[in-house]
Amino acid sequence: MALPFIPETITVHLGAPDQPAENVTVPFADYVANVASSELYPTWPENALRANILAQTSFALNRIYTEYYRSRGYDFDITNSTVNDQAYVDGRGIFENVNRLTAELFDDYIRRENNVEPLAAQYCDGIRTTCAGLSQWGSVDLANRGYTPYEILQYYYGDNIIIEQNTPVGGSNIRPPAFPLQAGSYGEKVRILQTRLNRISRNFPSIPKIVLVDGIFSTDTEAAVRQFQEIFGLAADGIVGKATWYAVERLYTSVKRLTDLQSEGIRLEEVTQQLPYVLKEGSSGIPVYNLQYYIRFLSNYYNTIPSVVPDGSFGPLTKNAVEELQRTFGLTVDGIVGDQTWYALYNAYLGIIRTIPQRYTEGSTVPYGGIPLRLGSESESVRTLQQYLNYIAQTYPEIPTVTPTGYFGTRTQQSVLAFQRLERLAETGVAEAATWQALTDLYNALYLGAGLGAGQYPGYDVGG
């Protein structure tokens, strides 16, 4: 048999196995949420709820994986008879906290060491009925005594159990991101997210369109994520963790079936990734410049992290700085920037930068906000970008002026491209760390030059 995966749907027989009754096919995550809401109390301690949801998920997956009913000639995966399976009440409401937990846990299951199949995790309420497996009310008592979900499950199923996490859904190899996607993230997972949200927005037009499906998580992607979360009852924080990722996957599959369309298959010829698979000694380009920019900034706040000069080349000094950063944040010290190191670095940077207002103040500049600004972005940082460009355009008329609206449209894109051409930067039309640094450096030079008194000279040519 193949390795287990999370099915997109499960077919439930609304009665005992041999009883004539309707079959309903529902998304697997919705099934787990329904069972949990039918069998558990939302006021129970969260650790008890988590342990029970893992047991319920594992039991259902075992029925599917072993083809318990289908191998016997039935046309369903499981029943809603509590004598045989677990409670499912078609059409019932779902408790809010249970919905949140099942969205997080539905792709996790219990198995035994050296075994592949999901555990047939038998359970009972522990009051009206008892069994050899988990006692639901007993799990509440254990949670109140400080047991973790894993310890509760070990108590009932033994010490040789493993919680298998982040299981692929629908047999797909597209797993959720290792770390949450948020404003500032780059890469293929972001591109997949953008493609799906744009497709879903056809059926749910209140979700704003993402102008560029480019793998760059800017403000328009964040706005689309927030609206999606609002519509589907998720925490509307604009951050894509496992629960939001799988909710998007389910809706994407659903709307494609509703319209009988295949995936649009948007293919990008080139995606500028802020973080390729890894950055290490010998790497070069914009991703390395961004890394060095953040390291230099953090060195002002962490005396254990040495500063580096952003030059886009990952040499020995950058490697040493990465090693010290890893040591500072308690990470494996190898001088290589993978997902974990990048996530720690970037979130430390964001934690500081978000305390600094990104508003334009004449004569002063602010650090790069950590979020790439490009076509479709909309924020106060975009307005500040536009005002910097307008000031520089007074000296360099080849840079088009823009109306500082806070929206990054085609005029702003042309202005950014012209500035990048002037500064001999990569002409991407995206304002990220390298472009922002060059922009604020030139703005400062021009503003200082404009304010010089007679006989004053700062030591460099401020005119061009």
C-alpha angles and dihedrals in degrees: 000000000000124000114277120266133178110263118227090228141013127208114224125197108216096220144023115319096260096034117104105247143137122278118220125193114208137166109279094235090052089050092054091047090050093050092047091049090047097049107029137059115238090219092064117111112277093240090057091048091050093050092049094047090052090051092048092048092048093049092052093045090050090055090052098041095049091040086229095175103022091056086058093055099263121136096223139068102224142354132232092230108119089206088066107017137350137305118276120170111195112230097006123145121257124230112244097232092043090052090052093049096045091049086058099040108034093097093051123084143170123254135163123251111274091013127105104195123089110259116260086235103197116198141166138187093262094223110059092024134019130200143168092267136059121335108216095206089040089057089057090056091049092049090051087053090057102262116154119230090258092049090050091052092046089052091060105028103032137256096283097075127115128200106225108208138197094014113187114262120231092359089292123145090217101108123183115269116280089235128024117278114234142156105311097031120128137193149060095314089058091050090051090049092050093049092052096045092050090051092047090050090067088069095033103039094180086076104091118237119252104232097209123031091204107131092256114123101215132155096286091056089048091052091050091049092050093051092047090052091048092052096047100042099254127136101281098222099125090239121121111220127158096287094052092041093056093041088057090047092052094048092045091054091045097052092047089056093046092057096032091233130142121230112287088235095214106195123194119212089205135008119190102222120200090202120026117192091293138347116217143150107313095030118124144177138058095330090058092046090053091049092050092046091056093044092051091049094048091048087071090061102033115051089196092064115077119220122247133195111246105236102139094248121112102216135154094286092054090047090052091049090050091050091052091047090052090049091049093052096042096249132140106285107228104122090241121120111220130154096291096048092044092049092051093045096046096046091048088053093047091048089061101035093053089065090061116080111238093209122126116255116179112251097013133083134208129216122262107286095226094243119100111237116215143136108329097021116132124186146106087271089061090053090051090049090052093050092050089051092049092052092049090047089065087070099029108043091183086077109082115232118235137201107253097234098139091244119111104222133160093282091056090046090055090049092051091048090051091050092049089050090051092051094040092241125146105286099233101134086230120117106216133143100302094046093043092051093049090046095052092043092055092042090053092048093050094044092049090048092051090054099049118124126217112301093009119130125166096205101263139068108270095182103068 
